[in-house]
Amino acid sequence: MVEKKLTLTGVDTVQLLGFNDGNLQVVEDRFDTRITVRGDHMTLRGLQMNVLKAEKIFKELIYVLNKNGNLTPTDVDTVIDLVSVNGSTPELPPDTSAEDAETAILYTKSGIVKARTPGQKLYVQEARKNDLVFAIGPAGTGKTYLAVAMAVAALKNRDVTKIILARPAVEAGESLGFLPGDFREKIDPYLRPLYDALDDMLSAEKLRSYLEKRIVEIVPLAYMRGRTLHNAFVILDEAQNASAIQMKMFLTRLGAHSRGIITGDITQIDLPQKTTSGLVQIQEVLKQIQGVSFVYLDRNDVVRHKLVRDIIDAYDRFQSNGQAKPEG
């Protein structure tokens, strides 16, 4: 007898297991395997060959579910038949490993979102242990993308009932009034990176539904004032451009059963010269508070084009030689 564990973080377990756990029971009966689910962990027990096949089936079903947004009885039957006969299906990407299944943050239509560097792994670990996490580091280190993935996973797991994504629109400033179009048309370009991350993780139909029902909200930071957010996953992106007053306002919006991630790069502050960045100040204000964690990412956590790491190093050398900080 062997035992295997499968992580279900970011998976719609209701659809995966089926009505009244029907899919689970089919796999149990077909492969004489005992399967239990506790929270976001599945445990499979039985003969090694049967357990490995059952594990493979659920990995395949997870992939199909997140790729298509739903599971049909035909999907389930097809996966079971193919694994029974061939040991695999053509659906699962060839680079999907056992480690992927255990460390995945979210299964999406385009693949698995997971922490790839030591710094990113620490970031995800701290976010799972603490209600409030600050991720500070240069562009390209996955701060925002991983935060959005963790928020979507929490929503799918029903740990929260809504996601709030906020961003200061400092680049726009008072010039918003001079831009053409209505408010949404004016502000959307400054919130576009958050939409892009969600586009990668949710089907167009699901995202549109979430936005219409306000299950997912993407708003300028200024529009958080006066709200109290319960059962929510709240993200503040580009937080280096929040003033100290705005940072306090944002953090005090958190209500019962809510979690927050604040991301930013303190080398790219676009605030007026005499305005204190809330992200810089908060590192001193909250450094002794239990339940709050600060994670610092660096060039070793860059996961964009290989040149990005060299660009960051070049700017660091430039600035350390006493040159003025470049704008933007």
MIRODREN-390150 format. One record per residue (C-alpha): x, y, z; residue in one letter. Coordinates in steps of 0.1 Angstrom, whole numbers, plus 5000, padded with zeros to 4 digits. Layout:
XYZA
...
END
This chain:
500050005000M
501250354991V
499950704998E
500151004976K
499151364982K
497851614956L
497451984962T
494252134950L
495152504955T
493352724930G
491152434918V
487252444917D
486852134938T
483152124934V
483452064897Q
486551844900L
484951604924L
481551614907G
478051624920F
477951444954N
481651354948D
480551144918G
483851184899N
485751094930L
483750774935Q
484150664899V
487950684902V
487850514936E
485750224922D
487650194889R
491150174906F
490350034940D
491850344956T
490850524988R
490550894982I
489951165008T
489851545004V
490551775033R
490652145025G
492952194995D
494651854998H
493751524983M
495151194997T
495150874976L
495850534992R
496050184976G
498349974955L
501150164939Q
500050114903M
496450214910N
497350514931V
499650644903L
496950614878K
494350784900A
496851064907E
497451104869K
493651114863I
493051394887F
496051594874K
494651564839E
491151654851L
492551964869I
494252064837Y
491052014815V
488952194841L
491152504842N
491652504805K
487952484796N
486352634827G
484252324833N
484251944833L
481651734815T
480951364821P
482451294787T
485651464798D
485851254829V
485150924810D
487651014783T
490451094807V
489850774827I
489750554796D
492950704782L
494850674814V
493650324819S
494850214785V
497850444778N
498850574812G
498450934800S
496451164778T
497451424751P
495951704773E
498551764800L
501551964790P
504751754788P
506551974813D
503951914840T
505851734868S
504951594903A
506651904917E
504452134897D
501351964911A
502652014946E
503952374943T
501252514919A
499552834930I
496952814902L
496052604872Y
495052824843T
494052784807K
497652844796S
499452634822G
500552634858I
501252944878V
503952874904K
506853024922A
509952974902R
512753134922T
513753104959P
512553464965G
509253394949Q
508853074969K
509453265001L
506853524989Y
504153264984V
504953095017Q
504653415036E
501453505019A
499953175029R
501053225066K
500253595071N
497153815065D
499254105052L
502354075030V
504554335014F
506454224983A
509154474974I
511454444945G
512254554909P
510254504878A
510054154864G
510153964897T
506553844896G
505254054925K
501954154909T
501453834888Y
501853604917L
499653824939A
496853804914V
497353424910A
497053384948M
493953604949A
492253404921V
493253074938A
491653204971A
488453294953L
488252954936K
488852784969N
486052994984R
488553135010D
487253475000V
484153604982T
485753884962K
488954034949I
489854404950I
492754524929L
493954884934A
496655094919R
497655464924P
497155664892A
500055894899V
501255904863E
497856054854A
497656294883G
495456604877E
495956554839S
493056304839L
490756594834G
492456674801F
492256324787L
489456244762P
486556004772G
484655914803D
486255814836F
486555444828R
488255524795E
490655764812K
491655544841I
491755204824D
495255244808P
496755284843Y
494954974855L
495754764824R
498554554839P
495954414864L
493554334837Y
496354154818D
497153934847A
493553834852L
493153774814D
495853504818D
494153334847M
490453344839L
488353274808S
487053594791A
483453484800E
484353424837K
486253744841L
483453944825R
480953784848S
483153854879Y
483554214869L
479854264862E
478854114895K
481754304913R
483253984925I
486454124910V
486954504912E
489854694897I
489955054910V
492155354915P
493555374950L
491655694957A
488355514953Y
489055284983M
488355565008R
485355505031G
485055125023R
485354825046T
486254505028L
485154175045H
485953825031N
488153985004A
491553944989F
492854294985V
495954384964I
497654724962L
500054734932D
502754994925E
502455094962A
505655304961Q
503355564945N
500955574974A
501555854999S
501855775036A
498255895041I
496955675013Q
498855375026M
497255415060K
493855455043M
494255145023F
495454925051L
492555025074T
490054915047R
490754545056L
487754385073G
487054045088A
488453745071H
490353955045S
493853925033R
496154185017G
499254194994I
501054514987I
503554524960T
506054794948G
509454894938D
510955164961I
513555264934T
510755374911Q
508855644931I
506955894910D
505556104938L
506256474941P
509656524957Q
508456634991K
505856354994T
506756055015T
506155714999S
503855505020G
505755195010L
509055335023V
507555455056Q
505455145063I
508554925066Q
509355105099E
505755145110V
504754775108L
508054595113K
507154455147Q
503554365139I
502553995141Q
500753875110G
502554115087V
505454005066S
507954185043F
509553995014V
512354154994Y
512854034958L
515954114937D
517554054904R
517853684910N
514053664910D
513553834876V
511653594853V
511253824822R
513653844793H
517253764803K
518254124795L
515954264822V
518354144849R
521254314832D
519254634828I
518454634866I
522154584874D
523154864850A
520755114866Y
521955014901D
525555084891R
524555414875F
522655534906Q
525355414930S
527855624912N
525955934923G
523955984892Q
520356124895A
517555864895K
515955844861P
512355954857E
509755674855G
END
